[in-house]
Each structure stands twice: as C-alpha cells, then as structure tokens.
C-alpha cells in the first residue's frame, strides 16, 4: 500500500455563444484559443491520443482535435457537457457525456446521455435511450460517464442512472451503473457474473490488447462514509466481480485503473476513515 497524490488537468478561455462551430487555429497549449483566459467558462474532462501528433480533448462544452500543427475546436453550447473520449484508431473516435434538459414533471433538470461517434470525417450521434430504458427502467436521468476502447470493434461504455430530479439536477444518489459494449455493429448491455443485485457505482475501466480488462468503483452503503470497494475483471470474454478483503480498504472505493503490459494493472482510490489514498497492484 502506498500514497498517491492526485493531479488535475484543467483550463479556461472565453468561448463564442454559438450552437456548434468548427474552427481551426495553430495549436498552442498557452494561447492557442486566441482569447484571454476567464475562470469558469469551460473545463477539460478527458483526453486520448492515437499518436504523439493526433489527439482529442473533451470537456464542457467543447471537443478539441489536435493534429500536427493545427487544433480544430468544436463548440457545443446547447447544454451539452462531454466527460469522456476514446480513440481506437486515428479517425475513429467516441465521445460521451450529458445533455441537460428541463423536467416537465418537477420543473427540475434531467440528464440525458450523449454518445457521438466520429468516423469518415464527421460526427454521428448514437441513440442509446432504448437500451438504457430496458437495462435501467427506474432511472429518471442518465449519463455516458466513461468510454474506453480495446479496438474499433471492442468499445466499452459506463452508463450511470440517477433518481428523480430536483431544481439542481438529478438526485445525487446514483441508483444504477452498467457496462455496455459495441462489437462494431451494435451496442448491448453486458452482464457481470459472480455479482449480487446490489447497486454499483462503476467509475473507470481499462483494457489490454487481448480484450481482457478491469473496471473499478464502489458499492454505496447506508451512509456516505460506508461504501465498499468494487473491482471487476474481464477475462476470457466474461466480466466477474473480484472479492477484496475489507481490511485492505475498509470503507471506501476505487476510482481509477490503468492496464499495464504483461497483463498487469494498477488501481487507485480512497478509504475511510482518514481519508487515506490507496494504490493496488495486480501482477497477472
């Protein structure tokens, strides 16, 4: 067990008030957006690179594509926030997030998941509403929390469902979380063997080149201080929960996992009381 210090990647610059626009400018980490920085106008959530000269960064409310010396910005200001990005191959990109809309029943806000697929030089929306309704019928709101890819025909997404909304958004209690898979043709929910019917909060996943992988998160307890860690392994095409001795983490959860060469992996999270930062290593 060892301590891990978190790092935050964030930035800000003023954006034009438009629905959607594509804009190419010289790429530059400091002043490439061409505006004076202003706190709170946007944030970065995730990034993925297929090569040192070709990568994507997503956030609220924009997508950035860096290619050689150019940076193409796609702004989307119709209440859309992107949380996650995956690049199986150059020119094949998946972006996921949330669209915010009014709830006609409660005058509050509903979250609707957004999934975009970039292929053949353009973005195409993917509708997962029917799958979510079937897999999480009790969810009033949902979001595409994470997208990760082992290959163009082996793409994975974590979808999170939430309870009834209020004027500030969905209930903070996540009532369902599931893993969905794209096989190159269609998206389908993925069963998790060796697991209970308890609610799961899945936060991150990673994959090896052979398709094996890991997902991590937590299982909510009766109070905020009583979650238990969740570790799920994919091996031989099957997802199964892996038991952890409770004294190892106590009450807590895992929020990050990285797949390493030779079947190894590293996961990190936190434990109560403390809180205490925790790093777990899997040697294969």
C-alpha positions in Angstrom: 0.0 0.0 0.0 1.3 3.5 -0.8 0.0 7.0 -1.1 -0.9 8.6 -4.4 -1.2 12.4 -4.9 -3.9 13.4 -7.3 -3.3 15.6 -10.4 -5.9 17.9 -12.0 -5.9 18.9 -15.7 -8.0 22.0 -16.3 -8.1 25.2 -18.3 -10.3 28.0 -19.3 -10.8 30.5 -22.1 -13.8 32.5 -23.4 -16.0 30.9 -26.0 -18.3 32.4 -28.6 -22.0 31.9 -27.9 -22.9 29.5 -30.8 -24.6 26.2 -31.1 -21.9 24.3 -33.0 -18.9 25.6 -34.9 -15.7 24.1 -36.2 -12.6 26.3 -36.0 -9.0 25.5 -36.9 -6.2 27.5 -35.5 -2.4 26.9 -34.8 -2.1 24.5 -31.9 -0.6 26.0 -28.8 -1.0 25.0 -25.2 -0.9 28.5 -23.7 -2.7 30.9 -26.1 -3.9 28.7 -29.0 -7.6 29.5 -28.3 -6.9 33.2 -29.1 -8.9 34.6 -26.1 -7.9 35.9 -22.7 -8.5 33.2 -20.1 -11.6 33.6 -17.9 -12.3 31.3 -15.0 -15.4 29.2 -15.2 -16.2 29.4 -18.9 -15.2 25.8 -19.7 -13.3 22.8 -18.4 -11.4 19.8 -19.7 -12.6 16.3 -18.6 -10.6 13.7 -20.6 -8.1 13.3 -23.4 -6.9 10.5 -25.7 -4.1 10.3 -28.3 -3.7 7.8 -31.0 -0.2 9.1 -31.7 2.0 12.0 -30.4 0.7 14.1 -33.3 -3.0 13.2 -33.2 -5.2 13.5 -30.2 -8.5 14.7 -28.7 -9.5 16.6 -25.6 -13.1 16.9 -24.4 -14.9 19.0 -21.8 -17.7 21.5 -21.3 -18.9 22.4 -23.9 -16.3 21.5 -26.5 -14.2 19.0 -28.3 -10.6 19.7 -29.3 -8.8 17.8 -32.1 -5.0 18.3 -32.2 -3.4 17.1 -35.5 0.2 18.1 -36.3 0.3 21.9 -36.1 -3.5 22.5 -36.2 -6.1 22.5 -33.5 -9.8 22.1 -34.5 -12.3 23.2 -31.9 -16.0 22.0 -32.0 -18.1 24.1 -29.6 -21.5 22.8 -28.5 -23.3 25.2 -26.2 -26.8 23.6 -26.2 -26.4 22.4 -22.6 -24.1 19.6 -23.5 -21.1 18.5 -21.4 -18.6 15.9 -22.6 -17.0 13.7 -20.0 -15.0 11.1 -21.9 -13.2 10.3 -25.1 -11.8 7.1 -26.7 -9.7 6.8 -29.9 -9.4 3.1 -31.1 -7.7 4.3 -34.3 -6.9 7.6 -36.0 -10.1 8.9 -37.5 -12.3 6.6 -35.3 -13.3 8.4 -32.1 -16.0 8.0 -29.4 -17.1 10.9 -27.2 -19.7 10.6 -24.3 -21.3 13.0 -21.9 -24.6 14.6 -20.8 -27.3 16.8 -22.3 -29.2 18.9 -19.8 -32.9 19.5 -20.3 -35.9 20.6 -18.2 -38.1 18.0 -16.4 -41.7 18.8 -17.3 -42.9 17.0 -14.2 -40.8 18.6 -11.5 -39.6 21.8 -13.1 -36.1 20.5 -12.4 -33.3 19.2 -14.7 -33.0 15.9 -16.4 -29.7 14.4 -17.6 -29.8 12.6 -20.9 -26.7 10.7 -22.0 -24.9 11.8 -25.2 -22.7 9.4 -27.3 -21.1 10.6 -30.5 -19.1 8.6 -33.0 -16.5 10.2 -35.3 -16.0 8.2 -38.5 -15.4 9.0 -42.1 -14.5 12.6 -41.1 -17.7 13.6 -39.3 -19.6 13.1 -36.0 -22.7 10.9 -35.8 -25.0 10.8 -32.7 -25.7 7.3 -31.3 -29.1 6.8 -29.5 -28.8 4.5 -26.5 -32.2 5.6 -25.0 -34.0 2.2 -25.6 -31.1 0.2 -24.2 -31.0 2.4 -21.1 -34.7 2.1 -20.6 -34.5 -1.7 -20.7 -31.4 -2.0 -18.6 -32.2 0.7 -16.0 -36.0 1.2 -16.1 -36.0 3.0 -12.7 -33.6 5.7 -13.8 -35.1 9.1 -14.5 -31.8 10.6 -15.7 -28.6 9.0 -17.1 -25.2 9.9 -18.5 -22.4 8.4 -20.5 -19.8 8.5 -17.8 -16.8 6.7 -19.5 -15.9 5.3 -22.9 -12.9 3.1 -23.4 -11.8 1.0 -26.4 -9.6 -2.0 -26.9 -10.2 -1.8 -30.7 -12.7 -0.4 -33.2 -14.9 -3.5 -32.7 -14.4 -3.7 -29.0 -15.6 -0.4 -27.4 -17.0 -0.1 -23.9 -19.1 2.5 -22.1 -20.1 3.0 -18.5 -23.6 4.4 -18.2 -24.9 5.8 -14.9 -28.5 6.2 -14.0 -29.9 8.6 -11.4 -33.2 9.1 -9.4 -35.8 11.8 -9.7 -34.6 15.3 -10.4 -34.9 18.5 -8.4 -34.2 22.1 -9.3 -30.5 21.5 -9.1 -30.4 18.3 -11.2 -30.8 14.6 -10.6 -30.8 13.2 -7.1 -27.1 12.8 -6.1 -27.8 9.2 -5.3 -26.7 7.0 -8.2 -29.3 4.2 -8.5 -27.7 2.1 -11.3 -24.5 1.8 -13.2 -23.8 -0.6 -16.0 -21.2 -1.6 -18.7 -22.3 -1.5 -22.3 -20.4 -3.0 -25.3 -20.1 -2.1 -29.0 -18.9 -5.0 -31.2 -18.6 -2.9 -34.4 -22.3 -3.3 -35.3 -24.4 -2.6 -32.3 -24.4 -1.6 -28.6 -25.6 -4.1 -25.9 -25.6 -4.2 -22.1 -23.0 -6.5 -20.5 -23.9 -8.9 -17.7 -21.5 -9.1 -14.8 -21.1 -12.7 -13.4 -20.4 -13.6 -9.8 -22.0 -10.4 -8.6 -25.0 -9.5 -6.4 -28.0 -7.4 -7.3 -26.6 -4.6 -5.2 -26.3 -1.1 -6.8 -22.9 -0.5 -8.3 -21.1 2.8 -9.0 -18.6 2.0 -11.7 -16.2 4.8 -12.3 -13.4 3.7 -14.6 -12.1 0.8 -16.8 -9.1 -0.2 -18.9 -8.2 -2.9 -21.4 -5.3 -4.9 -22.6 -4.6 -5.6 -26.2 -6.2 -9.1 -26.0 -9.5 -7.6 -24.7 -9.1 -8.6 -21.1 -9.5 -5.7 -18.7 -10.6 -4.2 -15.4 -13.4 -1.9 -14.1 -13.4 -0.2 -10.7 -15.8 1.7 -8.5 -17.7 1.3 -5.3 -20.9 -0.1 -3.8 -22.9 2.5 -1.9 -23.6 1.9 1.8 -26.2 3.2 4.1 -24.3 6.5 4.6 -21.7 8.4 2.6 -18.9 7.0 4.8 -19.9 3.4 4.3 -19.2 2.5 0.6 -17.3 -0.7 -0.1 -14.7 -1.0 -3.0 -15.8 -2.6 -6.3 -13.3 -4.5 -8.5 -14.5 -6.2 -11.7 -12.2 -8.3 -14.0 -12.8 -9.2 -17.6 -11.0 -12.4 -18.6 -11.8 -14.7 -21.5 -14.7 -12.5 -22.6 -16.5 -12.7 -19.2 -16.9 -9.9 -16.5 -16.7 -11.1 -12.9 -16.5 -9.3 -9.6 -13.3 -9.9 -7.7 -13.5 -10.0 -3.9 -11.3 -7.7 -1.8 -10.6 -8.3 1.8 -12.4 -5.4 3.6 -9.4 -4.7 6.0 -7.4 -3.9 2.8 -9.5 -0.8 2.0 -12.0 -0.6 4.9 -14.9 1.6 3.8 -14.0 3.3 0.5 -13.9 2.9 -3.2 -11.7 2.7 -6.3 -11.8 5.5 -8.9 -9.0 4.8 -11.3 -7.4 1.8 -13.0 -4.6 1.5 -15.6 -3.8 -1.6 -17.6 -0.1 -2.3 -18.0 2.0 -4.6 -20.2 2.2 -8.3 -19.5 -1.3 -8.5 -18.0 -0.5 -6.2 -15.1 -2.7 -3.4 -13.7 -2.7 -0.6 -11.1 -5.8 0.8 -9.4 -6.2 3.7 -7.0 -8.8 5.1 -4.7 -9.5 6.1 -1.2 -10.6 4.7 2.2 -12.4 5.9 5.3 -11.6 6.8 8.0 -8.9 9.2 7.0 -9.4 9.7 4.2 -6.5 7.5 3.0 -5.2 7.3 -0.6 -4.8 3.7 -1.7 -2.9 2.1 -4.7 -3.4 -1.6 -5.6 -1.2 -3.5 -7.9 -2.1 -6.7 -9.9 0.9 -8.7 -11.2 -1.1 -11.0 -13.5 
